[in-house]
Amino acid sequence: MNQGWIYQDQINRVGAGQTVLEFYAQRYRHSSRAGWQERIAAGQVLLDDKPTTADTLLQPGQRLAYHRPPWEEPEVPLSFETLYEDPDLLVVAKPAGLPVLPGGGFLEHTLLWQLQQRYPHETPLPVHRLGRGTSGLMVMARSPLARASLSQQMRANTLGKGDRPIHKTYRALVGSSHLADHFTITQPIGKIPHPVLGYVYGATAEGLSAYSECHVYRRTSTTTLLEVTILTGRPHQIRIHLAAVGYPLIGDPFYAAGGIPRLPTDTAEKLPVPGDCGYHLHAHQLSFIHPTGGHPMSFQCPPPTELC
């Protein structure tokens, strides 16, 4: 069991005029309306630090706090390997299955929580993310200057202005294909509606520009192993891009061909979410400019057997 958590919200003009129950039922649709009503009635929701009721009308500036009791988190691999460390940076190899940040039922079983335990006074902070099911290289900032510099490098990559200072190459496994040996994917990626989660990221013409360069590394009768270099950093970019061209990652429970989310065919089927594992994706190579030294740095992380 973890220690529980307090989820806080401040009411803005959009939330003003709603009841407490309406606010939670519309904003956090991962739980049912009845579930939120039970939590409010049990005193787990406070309004400006005081107990409230489901039909209390909200006003701008008020503070809601949901005190979630301790819960049992799913088991995940908690260990990670440190590949490089100095006063500004930490480079680690994240295992598949370990979430980076809290969310989706994970709090202490996350990379961030493990970093907080190992570095309690000055916790290294991620400047980019890998999906829960993705393994491989991540860089953390250990100083405000490093965080600002690395974040700027990330923005420069995504905006495509001048030289891209960060290079990230992944190994990805799809099914048997007739894909060209070299090809690029430029499908825009953005938010699309989801009946339970509100929205998810997927392939949409109204999305933001995204650019992936792909190279076939090896073919077999049943699989195609790709090396994918992403020149932008959209959420779930490789999973969405490969699905968008008709080749979802093998084992991906969420993204279907076309780059859109899978939905259950009947009510008894479990609802897939973006953090579900099962696909094969590994951050293999990472290079960037050191935030204080100004020199280029490059790292490689050996892929798992399926992606060698």
N, C-alpha and C positions, 0 to 999 in steps of 0.2 A: 504494500500500500504506500502511495505517496503521501504528501502532507496536505493535499488539497490546494485550492488556488482561488484567488479573488479576481473576477473579471469585471472591469470597470468601464462605464460609458458615461460621457457627459452629453446632456440633451441639447441638441441644436434646434434650429427652426423647423427642420424636417420632422423631428421626433416630437416637437411640442404639440400638445393637443391630443396625442395618443394616450391611451391608458397604458399602465405598466405592462399588462398582459399583451396588448397589441404590439407594443414596442418589441418585446422579446420574441413573440410568435412570428413577426414579420422580419426581424433582423437576423435571428438565429434559427433558421428553419431546419437545422439538423435535428431539432427536438420538436415534438408535437405541441400543439396549443395546450392540450391537457397536461403534458409534462411540465410546461412552464407554470401552469396554474397550480400544480401540486408544489412546486418549488417555492412559489410566492407564498402560498398558504402555510408552508412549513417554516417560514421565516428566513429562508436562504437568500432572499433579495432585500436589500436595504436601499432606501431613498434618502439621500443626504444623511446617511449613517443612522437612519431610524427605520423600524419595521414599516412596511407599506402593504397595500392591498392591490388585488389584480385590477380593480376598476378606478384606481387613483389616476387623475389626469396629470400629465407631465407638463412642466414649464421649462422654457429655455434656461440653460445654466445649471439645472439640477443634475445631481450625480447619482447614477444607479450602480449598485455593486452586487453581483451574484457571487455568493460564497459557496463555491462548490466543495462538498465534503471530500475527504480522501477517497481515492479509487485505485483499483488495480490496473496498472498499465500493461499493454501487451509486451511480451518478451521480445527484446531486440538485441543485436550484438552491441555491446557498450564500449568495447575497446577500440582504439584507433591508434595508428602509427604516426609518430612525429618524424617528418622527413627533414625539416629545417627549422631553426629557431634563432632569432637574434632579438635585440631590444625593440625592434619595430615590427617584426613579422613572425608568423608561425605558419608553416605549411604542413598539412596533415593528409593522410590517406584515410578517407571515410569508408567504412564498410557498407555494403548494400544492406538495407533494412533499418539503418539508424537515421531517424529524422534529424534535420539540422536545428530547427526551431520548434518551440511548443505549438501544439495545435492537433486537432483530430484525435483527441484522447491521449496525447503524449505531453508530458511535462518534464519529468525527471529522466525519462528514457529518450533523451535528445543529446545531440552533440553539444549544444550550448550549455546544458546543465552539467555535463561531464567536464567541460572547460571551466565552468565556475567552481567546481570542486577541486580541480587541479591547480587553478590560478585564482584563488579567492579574492585577492586584493586588486589585481588588474587583469580582468578576464579578457583574453583575446576575442575579438568580435568578427564574425564572418562578414566579408564584403561582397560575397556572392553565395548562391545556394546551389545545392544539388538535390534532386528529388530523393525521397526516402529510399527508393529502390535502386538508385544510381550509386555506384562506388567510384572511388578515385580521389583526385587531387582537389584540395580546397586551400585557399590562402586566407589567413586571419590577420587583422590589424591589432597591434599591441600598443599603439600610441595614437593620439588624435591626429598627428601629422600623417602617419601612415594610413589611417582610415580615410582622411581627406584625399590623399594622393591616389590611393588605389581606387576609391570611388570615382574620382575624376577620370582615371584611366578606363574604368568600366563604361562611364558615360560616353567618353570619346569613341570607344568601340561601337556602342549602340547607335550613336548619332552618325558615325561614319565620316567624321570631320578630320581630314589630314590622315597621318599614319595611325593605324590602330596599334596601340602600345601593348595590348594583351592578346595573346593567342591561346586558344583552347581547342584541343583536338580530342575527340572521343572515339571509342570503339562501340559499335552498335550491331546487333544481330537481327536480321530480318529473314523471311523465308526465301525459298528458291525464286530467282528473278531473272529477268532479261534486262536489268538496268545497265546503262552504259558504264564503262569503266570509270569515267569521270563525269560528274554532272552537278549542277547547282539547283537549289530550291529557294525560291523567293516568295513563297506564299505568306501574305500578311497574317499576323497572329493577334487576336484580341479577345475581349470578353464576349461570351455568348451565353444566353439564358440557360439556366438549369432548373428543373422543377423542384429540387430539394435544396441544393446548395446556393441558390440565387443566381450565381453565374460561375462559369469556369472559363479557362482559356482554351481556345481552339482556333481552327482555321476559319477565317472570315475575311471577306473582301473589305470590310470596314475596319480591319485591325491595323496595327502598326507594322512598318516594314520589318522584314526578317530575312536573313541571308545565311544559308548553309552551303558549304562546299563539301561534296561527297566523293569518295574514292573507294572503289571496290578493292578490298584487301585480299579476300579469298572467296571462292565459290565452291559449293558442294552441290550434290543433287537435291538437297533439302534446305540449304541455308545460304545466305549471302552475308559475309562479314564486311562491314563498312568502317572506314575512318571518316569521321565528319568533323570538319573545322567550322565552328560557328563564329561569324563575324559580328553578330548581334547577340544580345542576351535576353531573349524573350522567355517567359515562363514555359517550361516543358518544350522548348523549341525543337529539339531533335525528335522527340516522340511525336509531336504534332506534324512536323515537316514530312517525316517518312510516312506517316499514316496518310497525309494529304496526297502523296503521290501514289498511294495504293499499297504501301508496304509497312503496316504497323510493326513495331518491334515484336519479335516472338515473345509470347507470354504477357504482353501488355494487357492488363484487365480493363483499362479505362478508355484508351483511344482506339477507335475503329477506323477502317479505311475511310478516307475523306478528311481525317483530322478532327473529328467531332467525337464527343463522349458516347460510350456505350450506355444504354439504359436497359433495365431489366425488362424481360418479355412478359413476366407475370409478377404478381405481388409477393410471391414466396421467394423470389430470387433476391439475393443480397445486392444492395445498391453499390456499384463500384464508385470509388472516389479517386482523385488524382494521386493520393499517397499510397495506394495499393501497390504491392510489389509483384514480382514475377517476370518482369521484362529484363533484358540483358543490355545494359548501358554502363559504360565506364569512362570516367574522365582520365584519359591516358597521358596527355601532355599539357603543360601549362607554362607559359612564359609571360613576364611582365617586367616593368622597370622598377628597380628598388626605390622606395619612396624617399629615402634620404641620401643614399649613395649615388643614385642616378644611373647605375649600371644595369645592364640586362641580366635577368635571372631566368633559368629554365629548369624544369623538373619533369621527370617521367615517373609513372607509377605502373608497375607490371599489372596487366589485366588478369582477371580470373581465367581459368582454363577454357571456358566456353568462348572467350573472346581473344584467344591467342592465335 
